[in-house]
């Protein structure tokens, strides 16, 4: 089941954590931030690993789509048809790159769900002799 609140939170966390960690740790920081954002999404939704992975991946895809639309709008407004063409090519590269982001956030979501998932404890009622 998709938890859209968790997906939106994961989208914003991926932007914030990805940016902060990319500045702190130049090479791997961005991926670490995305992994942590995916883990937060998985922890929020809980359930099994697949549920966390699906919600984490959706947060990554949502980010790719929003960024692509923003680039298309800004490129068209600033440079007209030339800006639209450049933004279209850039958006295609971003969407291909976000397949990797989607995979990283899905792994993070699966980890977060597994961490939150507490083992079921069976309670047996004692009725006496």
URNOR-V535970 format. One record per pair of residues at least 4 apart in sequence whose C-alpha atoms are under 7 Angstrom apart, sorted by the first residue. I is the first residue (numbers start at 1). J is the second residue. D is the distance in Angstrom with one decimal. If there is no record, write none. Layout:
<<I:J:D> <I:J:D>>
//
This chain:
<<1:51:6.7> <2:55:6.0> <3:7:6.4> <3:45:6.6> <3:55:6.9> <4:8:6.1> <5:9:6.2> <6:10:6.0> <6:41:5.5> <6:44:6.3> <6:45:6.7> <7:11:6.1> <7:41:6.6> <7:55:6.0> <7:56:6.8> <7:58:6.5> <7:59:4.7> <8:12:6.4> <8:59:6.6> <9:13:6.0> <10:14:5.9> <10:37:5.5> <10:38:6.4> <10:40:6.9> <10:41:5.5> <10:59:5.6> <11:15:6.5> <11:59:5.0> <11:60:6.6> <11:62:6.9> <11:63:5.9> <12:16:6.2> <13:17:5.6> <13:37:5.4> <14:18:5.3> <14:33:6.4> <14:34:5.1> <14:37:5.2> <15:19:6.0> <16:20:6.2> <17:21:5.9> <17:33:4.6> <17:34:6.8> <17:37:7.0> <18:22:5.9> <18:29:7.0> <18:30:4.4> <18:31:6.8> <18:33:4.2> <18:34:5.5> <19:23:6.4> <19:30:6.4> <20:24:6.4> <21:25:5.7> <21:29:4.4> <21:30:5.5> <21:32:6.9> <21:33:5.6> <22:26:5.1> <22:28:7.0> <22:29:4.2> <22:30:4.3> <24:29:6.7> <25:29:4.5> <28:32:6.3> <29:33:6.2> <30:34:6.3> <31:35:6.1> <32:36:6.2> <33:37:6.2> <34:38:6.1> <34:104:6.8> <34:105:5.9> <35:39:6.2> <35:104:5.8> <35:105:5.3> <35:108:4.8> <36:40:6.2> <36:108:6.4> <37:41:6.4> <37:105:6.9> <38:42:6.2> <38:56:4.9> <38:105:4.3> <38:106:6.3> <38:108:4.3> <38:109:4.5> <39:43:6.0> <39:108:4.2> <39:109:4.6> <39:111:6.0> <39:112:4.2> <40:44:6.1> <40:112:6.2> <41:45:6.3> <41:52:6.8> <41:55:6.7> <41:56:5.8> <41:109:5.7> <42:46:5.8> <42:52:4.1> <42:53:6.9> <42:55:7.0> <42:56:6.5> <42:108:7.0> <42:109:3.9> <42:110:6.0> <42:111:6.9> <42:112:4.3> <42:113:4.5> <43:112:4.4> <43:113:4.9> <43:116:5.5> <45:52:6.4> <45:113:7.0> <46:52:6.5> <46:113:4.6> <46:116:5.9> <46:117:6.1> <47:51:6.1> <47:113:5.9> <47:117:6.2> <48:52:6.7> <48:113:5.9> <48:114:6.4> <49:53:6.1> <49:110:4.2> <49:111:6.8> <49:113:5.4> <49:114:5.7> <50:54:6.1> <50:110:6.2> <51:55:6.3> <52:56:6.0> <52:109:4.3> <52:110:4.6> <52:112:6.8> <52:113:5.2> <53:57:6.0> <53:106:4.0> <53:107:6.0> <53:109:4.5> <53:110:4.6> <54:58:6.2> <54:106:6.3> <55:59:6.3> <55:109:6.8> <56:60:6.5> <56:105:4.9> <56:106:4.6> <56:108:7.0> <56:109:4.8> <57:61:6.2> <57:102:4.6> <57:103:6.5> <57:105:5.5> <57:106:4.6> <58:62:5.9> <59:63:6.3> <60:64:6.5> <60:98:6.9> <60:101:5.9> <60:102:4.7> <60:105:6.3> <61:65:6.3> <61:98:6.8> <61:102:6.1> <62:66:6.2> <63:67:6.0> <64:68:6.1> <64:94:6.7> <64:95:5.8> <64:98:5.9> <65:69:6.3> <66:70:6.2> <67:71:6.2> <68:72:6.2> <68:91:4.9> <69:73:6.2> <70:74:6.0> <71:75:5.8> <71:87:5.7> <72:76:6.0> <72:84:5.8> <72:87:5.1> <72:88:6.4> <73:77:6.1> <74:78:6.0> <75:79:5.9> <75:80:7.0> <75:83:4.3> <75:84:5.3> <75:87:5.6> <76:80:4.5> <76:81:6.1> <76:83:5.0> <76:84:4.6> <78:83:6.7> <79:83:4.4> <80:84:6.2> <81:85:6.2> <82:86:6.2> <83:87:5.9> <84:88:6.0> <85:89:6.4> <86:90:6.2> <87:91:5.8> <88:92:6.3> <89:93:6.6> <90:94:6.2> <91:95:6.1> <92:96:6.3> <93:97:6.1> <94:98:6.0> <95:99:6.7> <97:101:6.9> <98:102:5.8> <99:103:6.3> <100:104:6.2> <101:105:6.1> <102:106:5.9> <103:107:6.2> <104:108:6.2> <105:109:6.0> <106:110:6.2> <107:111:6.3> <108:112:6.1> <109:113:6.2> <110:114:6.2> <111:115:6.1> <112:116:6.2> <113:117:5.9>>
//
